[in-house]
Amino acid sequence: MNLDRAVMMFAGLMVLASLALTHWVHPAWAWLTVFVGLNLLQASMTGFCPAAMVFKRLGVRPGAAFR
């Protein structure tokens, strides 16, 4: 698995977890989905992604998008 796939998988997992928490725990958890979406937009425009930095330090090999 490369870094690009790891970041996309993590973002998808966070969105699904947020939706589950919103449904079963409290509606305010929807803000986590908003945060993930804004972070994805920001990363697509600037190339800076905190999750990519964490995965890179964990030893995930780089992909085409986050070098």
C-alpha beads as a LAMMPS data file, in Angstrom:
LAMMPS data file: protein, C-alpha beads

67 atoms
66 bonds

1 atom types
1 bond types

-500.0 500.0 xlo xhi
-500.0 500.0 ylo yhi
-500.0 500.0 zlo zhi

Masses

1 110.0

Atoms # bond

1 1 1 0.000 0.000 0.000
2 1 1 1.349 3.414 -0.901
3 1 1 0.865 6.732 0.857
4 1 1 -1.905 7.962 -1.450
5 1 1 -4.063 4.916 -0.828
6 1 1 -3.402 5.042 2.917
7 1 1 -4.540 8.687 3.108
8 1 1 -7.679 8.013 1.043
9 1 1 -8.488 4.937 3.141
10 1 1 -8.027 6.901 6.367
11 1 1 -10.250 9.755 5.120
12 1 1 -12.977 7.314 4.095
13 1 1 -12.770 5.529 7.433
14 1 1 -13.066 8.850 9.287
15 1 1 -16.139 9.853 7.260
16 1 1 -17.843 6.512 7.909
17 1 1 -16.961 6.628 11.618
18 1 1 -18.298 10.172 11.821
19 1 1 -21.567 9.180 10.193
20 1 1 -21.962 6.226 12.564
21 1 1 -21.222 8.414 15.593
22 1 1 -23.667 11.048 14.308
23 1 1 -26.389 8.451 13.945
24 1 1 -25.882 6.512 17.182
25 1 1 -24.236 8.953 19.613
26 1 1 -24.908 12.651 18.936
27 1 1 -25.594 14.817 15.872
28 1 1 -22.630 17.085 16.694
29 1 1 -20.299 14.345 15.400
30 1 1 -21.228 15.555 11.900
31 1 1 -18.607 18.267 12.443
32 1 1 -15.940 15.554 12.119
33 1 1 -17.162 14.933 8.564
34 1 1 -16.947 18.677 7.891
35 1 1 -13.375 18.741 9.213
36 1 1 -12.341 15.771 7.057
37 1 1 -13.899 17.338 3.972
38 1 1 -12.195 20.684 4.558
39 1 1 -8.882 18.948 5.138
40 1 1 -9.269 17.046 1.850
41 1 1 -9.989 20.303 -0.008
42 1 1 -7.034 22.027 1.627
43 1 1 -4.698 19.116 0.826
44 1 1 -5.797 19.046 -2.813
45 1 1 -5.011 22.759 -3.230
46 1 1 -1.806 23.049 -1.210
47 1 1 -0.322 19.543 -1.217
48 1 1 0.061 19.721 2.574
49 1 1 -1.614 16.829 4.388
50 1 1 -1.017 16.123 8.089
51 1 1 -2.230 12.520 7.700
52 1 1 0.288 11.961 4.903
53 1 1 3.059 13.248 7.174
54 1 1 2.045 10.795 9.919
55 1 1 1.824 7.848 7.530
56 1 1 5.204 8.785 6.025
57 1 1 6.796 8.714 9.503
58 1 1 5.204 5.299 10.069
59 1 1 7.100 4.025 7.039
60 1 1 4.425 3.905 4.347
61 1 1 6.113 4.231 0.971
62 1 1 5.363 7.396 -0.988
63 1 1 2.877 7.526 -3.830
64 1 1 2.461 9.979 -6.687
65 1 1 0.536 12.685 -4.796
66 1 1 2.367 13.080 -1.474
67 1 1 6.147 13.033 -1.845

Bonds

1 1 1 2
2 1 2 3
3 1 3 4
4 1 4 5
5 1 5 6
6 1 6 7
7 1 7 8
8 1 8 9
9 1 9 10
10 1 10 11
11 1 11 12
12 1 12 13
13 1 13 14
14 1 14 15
15 1 15 16
16 1 16 17
17 1 17 18
18 1 18 19
19 1 19 20
20 1 20 21
21 1 21 22
22 1 22 23
23 1 23 24
24 1 24 25
25 1 25 26
26 1 26 27
27 1 27 28
28 1 28 29
29 1 29 30
30 1 30 31
31 1 31 32
32 1 32 33
33 1 33 34
34 1 34 35
35 1 35 36
36 1 36 37
37 1 37 38
38 1 38 39
39 1 39 40
40 1 40 41
41 1 41 42
42 1 42 43
43 1 43 44
44 1 44 45
45 1 45 46
46 1 46 47
47 1 47 48
48 1 48 49
49 1 49 50
50 1 50 51
51 1 51 52
52 1 52 53
53 1 53 54
54 1 54 55
55 1 55 56
56 1 56 57
57 1 57 58
58 1 58 59
59 1 59 60
60 1 60 61
61 1 61 62
62 1 62 63
63 1 63 64
64 1 64 65
65 1 65 66
66 1 66 67
